[in-house]
Amino acid sequence: MTTCSVPNPYTPSVVPADRLQPDLEETMSRDQIESLQYDRLRWTLHYAYENVRAYQELFDGHGVHPGDFKDLEDLRLFPYTDKEFLRKAYPFTSLAVPMSDVRRIHASSGTTGQPTVVAYTENDLQTWASLVARCFRFSGMRPGDKVHNAYGYGLFTGGLGAHYGAERLGCAVIPMSGGQTEKQVQMIRDFEPQTILSTPTYLLTIADGFRKLGLDPRKTSLRTAVLGAEPWTEEMRREIERTFSIDACDIYGLSEVMGPGVAGESVESKDGSHIWEDHFRPEIIDPFTDEVQETGRPGELVFTALTKEALPIIRYRTHDLTRLLPGTERPGHRRMGRITGRSDDMIILRGVNLFPSQIEELVLQVPELSPHFTLEISRPARMDQMVIIIERREEAPVEAAEIGGKKLLHAIKTKIGCSATVRIAEPDTLARSSGKLRRVYDLRDKG
């Protein structure tokens, strides 16, 4: 492989002297963004083809060459990539740079197969930290804040990605990581942070930790939460904000594309995460036909990274289901609608398609039931059956929770169109997760 013959149009931007001010690319118009995307896409396609054998073979196999890219719409000429594309290159044959230029390596958990490995050059790390800092400032964090980081550290990109972004913004980071819920409560009380970073479901677990100690989670120093790593609904946002008396904003990312910081939500509007399109070109495709959808149409989110050096990513299928919307607080950058689920996590129950987020939305409308629940899918007597195991709220008597369960089943039947049963569990009896929460246990293939 050779070095790319097309000059790289990107160098990492310098952090503004006033860290509260957006950088130039953040405030570009839509026309300026698309002009920038064209230059960076042209470089990326050539760079990947000329430096990564897997991309050369993929493009050649589809009869397409980087020289065919003449217009932004021409991106759809190029083939999609996915986790399997990266797994075949395990561990390092997908890299476009020698190992001597790599400064960090992360990897997925590999729980569903071979791990996917991602790597970063020095420029990649600088870009990553700057974009996470951009998200945090957009979500209401401020230089000088103390930041309680409850994302997991290690090979998972969440902990370190958030850590360096907060430092780049000028914050003092408390690297708590996940787990040890009682210690989380102690550190929040003792260190008095203004911001907390975690998954939304684990933040509710921390709230349970406060209550176990007879403490009111509304009476802390926290004013902001930036939450990600799992889909969450507007009902979950309201639950969290009411529980802690804070502002809660979304942050989006995935390891293969960069990590957290691909998109972030404004604390002013809370209307979905703006994708930082100076670094990422998003598309929405029909997950069944693979056809590109117009802005506003729902489908599967696909990303092309525009500035990555160590690991180029082109038309990567995320499996996240959402839609693209015009930008509001940053008009040049389009927004993501709420992620409704993953195309590979969809539950098909007696011919009805549903997602765990739909159940969560309905659960949080029943005051006697807590947000802690799991779904068990089985097939007794050749007929699919879903059991919702859900904790009652501490203040709700068992009888009231049972009535709430019946209300939930009625809502599921009328709004989703499927039948289920409910099993009420006692408070604090279901497993908690400090990372990505597992909601669904599909037992249909286990006899």
Secondary structure, 3 states (H helix, E strand, C coil): CCCCCCCCCCCCCCCCCCCCCCCCHHHCCHHHHHHHHHHHHHHHHHHHHHHCHHHHHHHHHCCCCHHHCCCHHHHHHCCCECHHHHHHCCCCCCCCCCHHHCCEEEECCCCCCCCCEEEECHHHHHHHHHHHHHHHHHCCCCCCCEEEECCCCCCCHHHHHHHHHHHHHCCEEECCCCCCHHHHHHHHHHHCCCEEEECHHHHHHHHHHHHHCCCCCCCCCCCEEEECCCCCCHHHHHHHHHHHCCEEEEEEEECCCCEEEEEEECCCCCCCEEECCCCEEEEEECCCCCCECCCCCCEEEEEEECCCCCCCCCCEEEEEEECEECCCCCCCCCEECCCCEECCCCEEECCEEECHHHHHHHHCCCCCEEEEEEEEEECHHHCCEEEEEEEECCCCCHHHHHHHHHHHHHHHHHHCCCCCEEEEECCCCCCCCCCCCCCEEECCCCC
